[in-house]
Amino acid sequence: SLAVLQALEDGLKKADTDPSVKAVMICGDNGKFSAGADIRGFSSPKRHGLALGPIVSLIESSEKPVVAAIEGIALGGGLEVALGCHYRIAHVK
């Protein structure tokens, strides 16, 4: 969703500029890393300038380590985010 993309962008930019932050961990909620994109977003005429590709590029270019903490499902765009991270850890489930 746009809210998730915005939160990722804001959090990554804030972490990169904060000298007290040593690393970033991206995780999901309720036992799910990410179920992928919201299908309704594909028919939306305006995306407010947010897209998944630039967010993944932001993750990849971060000077601080970014870790994907994967539990449960990681599909579609969620998997792309995880693959863009410098490290990935996964729960046995």
C-alpha positions in Angstrom: 0.0 0.0 0.0 1.0 3.6 -0.3 1.2 3.9 3.5 3.7 1.0 3.7 5.8 2.4 0.9 5.8 5.8 2.6 6.7 4.3 5.9 9.6 2.4 4.4 10.9 5.5 2.7 10.6 7.7 5.7 12.1 5.2 8.1 15.1 4.4 5.8 15.8 8.1 5.2 15.6 8.9 9.0 17.8 5.9 9.9 20.4 6.9 7.3 20.7 10.4 8.8 20.6 9.4 12.5 24.1 8.6 13.7 22.7 6.6 16.7 21.2 4.1 14.3 23.6 1.3 13.5 21.3 -1.0 11.5 17.7 -1.2 10.2 15.4 -4.2 10.5 12.3 -4.6 8.3 9.7 -6.9 9.7 6.0 -7.6 9.2 3.1 -7.9 11.6 1.1 -10.8 12.9 3.4 -13.5 11.6 3.4 -12.2 8.0 6.4 -10.4 6.4 4.4 -9.2 3.4 1.6 -10.6 1.3 2.7 -8.5 -1.7 1.1 -5.5 -3.4 -2.4 -4.3 -2.8 -4.1 -5.2 -6.1 -6.3 -2.0 -6.0 -3.1 0.1 -6.4 -2.6 -1.2 -9.9 -5.7 0.6 -11.2 -5.0 3.8 -9.3 -4.3 6.6 -11.7 -2.0 8.5 -9.4 0.6 6.8 -7.1 1.7 10.0 -5.3 5.3 9.5 -6.7 5.8 6.4 -4.6 6.9 3.1 -6.3 8.5 -0.1 -5.1 11.6 0.1 -7.3 13.0 3.3 -5.8 12.3 2.0 -2.3 14.3 -1.1 -3.0 17.1 1.0 -4.5 17.0 3.1 -1.3 17.4 -0.1 0.8 20.3 -1.3 -1.5 22.2 2.0 -1.3 21.8 2.4 2.5 25.2 2.8 4.1 23.8 1.0 7.2 23.0 -2.7 7.1 19.3 -3.4 6.3 18.0 -6.7 7.5 14.7 -8.4 6.4 13.3 -10.4 9.3 11.0 -12.8 7.5 8.2 -14.7 9.2 5.4 -16.4 7.4 4.7 -15.2 3.9 6.9 -12.9 1.7 5.3 -12.6 -1.7 5.5 -10.2 -4.6 6.6 -6.8 -3.6 7.4 -8.0 -0.1 9.8 -10.5 -1.5 11.4 -7.8 -3.6 11.9 -5.7 -0.5 13.5 -8.7 1.3 15.8 -9.4 -1.6 16.9 -5.8 -1.7 18.0 -5.9 1.9 21.6 -6.6 2.7 20.7 -9.5 4.9 17.7 -11.8 5.4 16.8 -14.0 8.3 13.8 -16.2 8.3 11.7 -17.9 11.0 11.3 -21.7 10.7 7.6 -21.2 9.8 
